[in-house]
Each structure stands twice: as structure tokens, then as C-alpha cells.
Amino acid sequence: MKVTIFIGGNKTFTASRLGVKLGEELAEKGFDVTLRAIKGKVKVKESAARLQEYAAIAKPKTLAAALKKDETDFVISLMNLTGCQAACEAGVPFIYAENEGFKEDKACKDKKALLKKAKQVLVIKTSDKPLNKKAYAGLKVQEVTNPAVWVEHYNYNKPACFKKENNIVAVGKLAKESGFENLLKTWARLAPAHSTWHLTIVGDGTGKAALAKFVAKNNLQDSTEIVSDDGDVYSLLRNADIFAYPAVNPANADILLDAMASKLPCVACESDPVTDLVANGINGVIVNAGEEEPFTIALDDLMVDWGKRVGIAVEASKLKDQYPFEDFVRAFAELLH
């Protein structure tokens, strides 16, 4: 069966993490999978699924023609209503999936009418609160647990950016809301006392130049690197020793979930998505949001206390049992059959 996965998102969330992993898992199950996304939105080095990019201004009719040309049998749309419209235009059955309460950057006035045509609407639960039934009234809804894309911690083929023995990694959009400016202020205080440690910030965005300027101004070049998200974030998680999550008001904490499930001790600022995942002092460390001193102390504590890092990492890794990706894949595979 030929399956196309449309990958979408909004300004604060991209479904690329889910789409790429879902495509790989379905391909392993024997499906012929193609990923479709707006140009530049998905970065894949190697994948069992092919990536086909399209222009941001592409119309559903144009995408429908591509589906027909590829003889697509089924469409999965991850937070991409244009993909749903293309499927309808092409006469191809489709499944739509979104995080509960997902809001499009540009409102779609006929969203509910469009989704009534879906074979199934999967709602990814990101909290323990009951589903808002009013928002999904009239739709064929199935709730699924928020999945963790987790990786094994140990891999001796270390990426080039890991130049030192001990590594801290932080991942996110290079923008003010990610908190990387505060993280670098913390690092400027810690780096001189920890010569064997290295900080890698992973991401893309308009704030990169300002962060790079701070690194140079504070002589942090030997201990700090800012690298683009090339789609292989999980290699970086595999080879890190601590995960830093300084975001103050994140819409979600999926990358924190992935880091914890990858057996990493994490330091994170307090927010609702963070407190849903982290039991402070047990499977991670939570500090007051926006304050430099608590984050500095917590990070320093983990850097010097190997035993504490290991204990927290072991507890953090247990999250993968609560957020299994296999269940997420199974929900789609059963619908495809």
C-alpha cells in the first residue's frame, strides 16, 4: 500500500518529529511511504521514507495531482489541513492527527466539515485532563497517548560537535522564548570551572546571530557550539550527558520527553508541560522560570555529581514505557488495514 504522510504544524510546534519516525516505522511494516512537507520544514538525512517537498503557496489541487500521479492509496495528515484537502480532491481516504487543542496559524473556517470526511481523527493527548468533547463533536475521534521518540543513550560514533568528554545539549528554536540567552549566561559562569564540559545548542532561527555574538564576547568558543537542526537530533541526545531545557513558557515539551526517554538527566524551567513530565529531584530537576541563579546551581550540581546524574537518568528513562511510540504506530497501521 502506498501511503503519503503530510507533515504540518504551527509557529510553536512542528510535527516533523512524529512524521519522520512514523514514516520509518510504517515502512518497516511493509508500507510504501512518502513524506510530504513544505520546503525546508522537515530535515531528513537518511530515512526509510522518501521526502517530497512542496512550495508553501501550493494549492490542494496541485498536491492532489501529485497524489494521483504517485497512485497514493492512503493519506495520513499530521496537523496539515492542506493535506486533508488534497486527499479529498484526489478521492483518497485519509486520517488526520493533531495534538489536543492544536491551533493553526491561519484559521480554517471549514475545518470541522473537512474532518468529518476523515476515516478517523486521532487526538494526541498531552495531559491527563478529559478530552474537550465540544471541540471534536461530530468527528470520528480516537485518543492516542503522546509518543516519545526515544533512543539508546550510548553510541561511540560521536558527532563532530562533541569535542570534549562531557556534554550538555539543548534543543529548540533559536528565539527568545526558548531561553537560550539565559542558558548562555549560566554557561558563562560555569564553563571556566568545568574545563572538561562542552555545551551544544541545536536549532535554527533568527536569534542565532545574537547567541553567536554572546559566545564570542564571553570567550566561550572552545566550550560552546551552536549547530543547525539537521534532522539528526537523536544522535546528539545519544551522546549527551545532561539535557538543558531553559524554555520559559513552552506550548509543549516533546523534546524534553524525548530527552528523558533517551536516558538523560534534565534541568528544566517550571511550566505546565514540564511539570506534567518531571517529578522534581527524581527523574529530572525543575527550577524557577526565568531566573538565572537556580538554573546555574542545578546544572552545576549535576555536572559535579555523577551518581546523581545516573540516578535521575535511570528514572527518566522509564518515561518511554508510559509514552510508547509503538502504540502510536499501531493506531495508524490498524486503520490502514
N, C-alpha and C positions, 0 to 999 in steps of 0.2 A: 504493500500500500504506500502511495506517495503522500507524504504529509508535509504541509507548509506551516511553519511557526512564525507568526508575525510578532515582533518584539517591540513593545512600546514603553510608555512611562509618562512622567511629567517632569517639571522642573526640579523636583526634590527626590524623585525616585526613578530608577531605570530597571526594567525587567530583564536586562541582558544577562544578569547572573542566573536567573531562573531559566531563561530561554536557551542559553548555550548548554547548560547542564541537562535540561530536559531533552534537548535535541540529541545530545550524546547518548543518553540513556535509552531513548526510543530507537535510535539507530542500532544500538547493541541488541535490542529486542527484534530486529529484523525489518524495521520500518525504513523506507527511503525518505530521509528528512532533509528539508531545505529551510534555512533560516532567512527571514526577510526583515529588514530594518532600514530606517532612514540612514543615509550615508554618514558614516562616522560615529554612529551611536553604539555600535557593537564592535568590539575588538576581539578577534579570534586568531590565535597563532595556528593551532592545529586542532581540528575537531572532526568527529565522525560525521557531522552535519555540514552541508555546504552553506555558505553565506552569500545571499544575493541582496545588494544594496539598491535603494531607490531614492530619488530626489524628494526632499521634504514637501515639495509642491505637487507631487504625483497624485493624480485623482484615482478614486476607486475603480473607475472604468479601465484605466491603464493597468492597474495591478490585477484586475480581473482577467485581462487579456493574457498577462504573464502566467496566471494560474492555469488558464485553459491551454496555453502553449506547453506548459510542463505536465499537462494531464494530471493535475493535482486531484487526489481523491478526498482529502480532508484538510481543513484548516483549523489550527489552534491559534487563538489570538490572546496574547498576554498584554493586557492593558493597551490595546491598539484597536480603536473602533474603526479606523480606516480599513484595517484588515478584515473586520467583520463585514463592512460594506462591500469590499471586493469579493468576498466569498459569496455574498447574496447575489451580486452582479453576475458572478460566474456560475451560479447554481451549484455551489459546492457546500456541503454540510460543514458546520463549524462549531467549535467550543470556545467560549470566552472565559477568561480568568482574570481576576483583579484582587488586590488587597482590599479588605473590607473598608468601605468609606473612601475609596480611591476617587480623586477629583482630577478631571482632565484639565490641561492648561487652557484649552478652548472648549467651552461647554458645547455639548451635542444635544440639541433640543429633542431629537427623536431617539435618544439612547435606549429608552425602555422598549419602544416599539421595535427597534433593531434587535435587541437582545431577546425579545420574545421569539425570534426566528432561530435562535441558537439551539443546538441539540441539548446543551447543558451550560449553565453558568456556574463556574467554580469560584467560590469566595474564599480567599486565603485569610484565615483567622489570625490576627496579630495580637489578640488579647483574649482574656477569659470571659469577657462580657458577652451576654446573649446577642445573637445576630439582630441587626436592625431590620426587622421583617418588612417594615413600611418601605424602606429603600429598595427592597428586592421583590415587592409584591407583584404577582402575576408572572414571575420568571421561574424556570426550572432550575432551582438552586441546589447546589451541593456544597457543603462546607468542607474545607480541607485544612489541615494543620500547616502552619508556616514552616517550610522546609529549610534545613541547614545544608549548605554546600560545604561539607567538611572534608579535610584532607589529613593524611597521616603527617605527624609532626616531623619525623626525621627523613632527611634527604641530603646526601652528602654532595650532590651536584649543585652547589650553591650559586645563585645568580651573581653576576659581576659586582653588583652594588653592595654586596655584603663583604666588606673589606676587613672586618675585624671579627674577633671571636664571638662577642656577644652583641645581639642585635635587637633593637626596638623598631617596630614598624607601626605606621599609622596610615590609614587608607581613607580617602574621601575626596570630595570635590574641593579644589583649591579656591575656596571662597571664605568669607568672614565667618559664616555660620558653622564651618567645620572646626573652628577653634585652633587651627594650626599656628596662628600668630602667638597665642598663649603657650602652645606647646614648645615653640622655639625659644620663647622667653625662659621657660622652665629648663630647656636643654642648655641654654647659655650658662645657666647656673650650675648644672650638673656635669656637663661634659669635661671641664677641667679636672674634676676629681675622679673621673671614670675613664681613663685613657684606653681601656680595652673595649669600650662600648661604642656602638655606632647607631645612629638614627636614620631611618629611611622613611620619607614621606612619599606616598604613592597617590597620584591623582593628576587631574588636568583641570584647568580653569583660569579665569582672569587674574587670580591672586598669585600666580606662580612667580611673577617678576618681583613682587614685593617680598615674598618669602625668601627668594634667592638673594635679594639685596640685604635682608636681615642676616642671612648666613654669612655673607661676605663681610659685612660691617662688624660682626662679632667674632670673626676669625674661626668659624665653625666648619670650614670646608673639609678638613681632614676627618671629621667625625659625623658629617651630615651629608645626606644626598636626597635630592628631590627628583623622582623619576615618574615618567608617564605611566598611566594605567594601560598596559599593552594587552590586557585580557588574560594575563597570567598571574593575577594577584595571589592565587593559591600556592604558587611556588614560593612567594615571599612569606606567606603565612607559615609554610612548612619549615622555613629556615630561620624564623624569628624566635626570640626568647621571651619577649614581652610585647603585648599589643596595647597601644595608647589610643584612646578614643576621647578626644577633648571637645567633641561637638556639644554645644550648649542646649539647643532645642531641636534635636533631630526629629524628622517626621517618622522615621523608623530606625531600627538598629540592626538591620540584617547583616551588615558586615561585622558587627560585634558578635552576633550569633555565630557566624562562620568562623571567626577567630577563636571563640571559646570552644566551639565544637572541634576545632583543629588543635586542641590541647594547648592553648596559650593562656597564661595568666594575663588579665587585662586590668588596666586602670581607666575608668570612665567617669565623666561628669554626670551628675544626677539629672535624670529626666524620666518621664513615664516609660518610654521604650526601654531604657536601661534598667530601671528597677523591676520591670517585668522579667528580665533575664538574670540579673545579678543578685545573688544573696551576699551582701557586703561582708568581706572578710573570709568568705567560704569558697565561692567559685569565681571571685573577682573582687575588685576594690572600687568603691564609689566615693567620689569626693564632691564637695560643693561646687556647683557650676559657676564658671566664670572667675574663680579665684585662683590665682597663680600659686600661692603658698601650699595649699593642701595637695594639689596635683604634684608639685615638686617633691614634697615629703613622701607621698605614696609611691611615686616612681623610684625615688632613691631607695626606699625601703625594700622594694622588690629586687632592685639591682644588686644590693649587697647581701640579700638573704636568699641563697639558692634553695634551701629547704622550703621556705615559704612559697617560692615560685613553683616548685614541683607540686606541693600540696594543693595549691589553688588550681594549677593546670589539670591535675587529675580530676578534681571536682568539676571543672569547667567542661572537660571532655565528655562528661556524662550527658550534656545537653543534646548530643546527637541522637540519643535514644528517645528524647522527648519530641524531637523535630526531624523525624526520618525522611530523607528525600525519596526513599523507595516508595513510601505511601503516596507521595505527591505524584510520582511517575505512574504508579499503579492506577490512580484515579483516571488519568488520561488514557492509558493503554486499554483499560476496560471499556471506555467509551468508544475508542477507535474500533474495537472489535464488535 
